[in-house]
Amino acid sequence: MMKKSDNRETTQFTLCICNDEYPASLVRGKVYRLREDPEAARQNLVRVIDESGEDYLYPDKLFVEIDLPQAAQDALVA
């Protein structure tokens, strides 16, 4: 989900807390970028850019949403 803050767009991030079912695609403890997907959210899924560099759907129970300072977001997006 994208949100406006101080006239700058910020990207939402999430932290993987469990990768038991997806060890090749997700790294536990890693921060991932979220892609907005309202339909997926209604099905308890999140769309993240995983280790392949592509965005995929995963169960939302595998992640916790986090807020990062703008400098950290910029570094992760670069």
CORBELMO-V289177 format. One record per helix or strand of 3 or more residues. SS is the DSSP state (2 for helix, 1 for strand). FROM is the first residue (numbers start at 1). LEN is the number of residues. If there is no record, write none. Layout:
SS	FROM	LEN
SS	FROM	LEN
//
This chain:
1	2	4
1	8	4
1	13	4
1	31	5
2	38	5
1	45	5
1	55	5
2	60	3
1	63	4
2	70	8
//
